[in-house]
Amino acid sequence: MIYEFDERIELAALFGPTAKLRPLWFVWKGAKYFIRDVTYYWTTSSGEAVIHHFSVKDASGNLFEIGYNAQTLVWKLFKLEAEG
């Protein structure tokens, strides 16, 4: 089942030597989700802001769409596709 959101999350990310952004884990509604795989990455724009989108999987196989607004520096959860 797919659920849609527009909710702020707390997230830890790694910036590599080539300026690549890699999310590691995030906290949503008091639960911590460790990111096992980044399955897709793309960018969109919202006005002048660039939004970096990531499709990520956790250890349970849930698929999340998260995004980082490079102007406001805010991470958000946009979608969850839950297993089962």
Residue pairs with C-beta under 8 A, 6 or more apart in sequence:
1 81
1 82
2 79
2 80
2 81
3 79
3 80
3 81
3 82
4 78
4 79
5 76
5 77
5 78
5 79
5 80
6 76
6 78
7 28
7 76
7 77
8 74
8 75
8 76
8 77
9 26
9 27
9 28
9 66
9 75
9 76
9 77
10 26
10 27
10 75
11 23
11 24
11 25
11 26
11 27
11 66
11 68
11 75
12 23
12 24
12 25
12 26
13 21
13 22
13 23
13 24
13 68
14 21
14 22
14 24
15 21
15 22
16 22
21 52
21 68
22 38
23 35
23 38
23 54
23 56
23 66
23 75
24 34
24 35
25 32
25 33
25 34
25 35
26 32
26 33
26 35
26 66
26 75
26 77
27 33
28 77
33 58
33 62
33 64
34 58
34 59
35 56
35 57
35 58
36 56
36 57
36 58
36 59
37 56
37 57
38 54
38 55
38 56
39 55
39 56
39 57
39 63
40 54
40 55
41 52
41 53
41 54
41 55
42 53
43 50
43 51
43 52
43 53
44 50
44 51
44 53
45 51
46 69
48 71
49 69
49 70
49 71
49 72
50 69
50 70
50 71
51 67
51 68
51 69
51 70
52 67
52 68
52 70
53 65
53 66
53 67
53 78
54 65
54 66
54 67
54 68
55 63
55 64
55 65
56 63
56 64
56 65
56 66
57 63
57 64
58 64
60 83
61 83
62 80
62 81
62 82
62 83
63 79
63 80
63 81
64 77
64 79
64 80
64 81
65 77
65 78
65 79
65 80
66 75
66 76
66 77
66 78
67 75
67 76
67 78
68 74
68 75
69 75
69 76
